[in-house]
Amino acid sequence: MFRISARRVLAAAMLSAVFATGAAAHHGWSWAEADQIELAGTIEKISMGGPHPTLNVATADDGVRLVELGNPRQTERSGFVEGVAKPGDKVVALGNRSQDPKEKRMKAVRLTIGEKRYDIYPDRIRTN
């Protein structure tokens, strides 16, 4: 007969909570401000890898910012796939910046490159 001790059950529950909290922190929006901003600049670098594709965007007045996109499949569904943009392209990112003012990072809900719009999180887009 197989017996599980209360101590093992408690340890497994605590371990599960730790992993769940870490995943939520990484994939959630709690690190970002509620208000959305537009960030305009020039793409310096594009990374399409996981867990989230990213852009390094050079701005005229604030240096380089990291712009996180959705997970790879979600970003692809928006139409933003490898080859649609390149370093040197002008970009406008709409999204939520980090609550930490020292962290130059934002989570984009929409990208606009030239005349093409990529709605990465359509249900989160708030425009005036």
N, C-alpha and C positions, 0 to 999 in steps of 0.2 A: 504494500500500500504506500502511496506517495503522500507525504505530509509536507506542507509549507508552513514554516514558522511565521509568527506575527512579525518578527524582526525583518525577515526577508520581504514580506509584503510591504512593510513600511519603507524599506530601502528602495524597492522597485517603484513605489508611488513617488517618493522624493526625487528619484532619478528622472522619472517621466516628467515631473513638474519642471525640473531644471531644463530639460531639453525643450519642452513646450514653450517656456518663457524665452529661451534663446531664439527659437525660430520666430516667435511673434515679434520680438524686438528687431530682428533682421528684416522680416518681410512686412512689418506694419508701418504705420505712418506716424506713430507717437513721437518720433524724433523730429518731425517737421512741423513748421508753423501752420496754422489753420488757413491764414490768408494766402492767396496766390499772387505771384508776381510774374512779370515778363522779364526775361533775361535775354538780351541781344548781344551777339558777339560772333566770333569766327571759330569754326571748329579747328582745334589743333590736333586732336587724336580721337579715334573711334575704336571702341572695343565691343565686339558683338558677343563675347563669351558670357558664361553664367557667373554668378547667379543672376546678374542683371547687366544688360548691355549699358555702356556708359559713353559719354562724350566729355572731353576736356574742351571747354569753351573759353577763349580769351575775350575778355570784355575791355572796353575802352577805359573804364574808370575803376575797375575792381580786380584786375588781374585774371588769373585762370580759375574757373569754377568747374567742379565735377558735377555733371548732370546725369543722374541715374534714370534709366528708362524702366519699363516693365520687365517681367521675366522674358526670356528669349521668345517663347511662343506668342505671348501677348504683344510684344513689340513687333514681331513678324506679322501678326494679324492686322496691325495698324497700317501695314505697308512699308514700314521702315525696315528694310532688309539690307544686307551687305551690298554695297555698290550704289545705293541711291544718294549717298552723301560722301564727301571726301574732305580731308583736311584742306582748309582754305575757304570752304563754303561758309556763307553767312547763314546764321541760324537765329531763330527766336524761339526760346523755350518758355512755355507757360507751366508753372508748377509751384511747388511748396518748398521753400528753403529751410535749411536746418535751423532749429531753435537756438543752436549755439552760434553766436555771431562770429566766432573765430573759425568755424568750420565752413569753408566755401563749397557747399554742397547743396544740391536741390534734387527733388524728385519731380520729373517732368510728367505732366498729364497730356501735353500736346507739344509737338515740334512743328515749326514752319521753316521750310528750306525753299527759298525762291517763292514760287506760287503754290507749292505743294504742302498740304497740311497732313500731319500724321497724328491722329487722335489715339494716344496710347491707353488712356483711361477715360473713355468718353463720358462715363457716368460721374466722373469727378470734375469735369471741366466747368468752371464758373467764370462767366464773362459778364461784364457790365453792359 
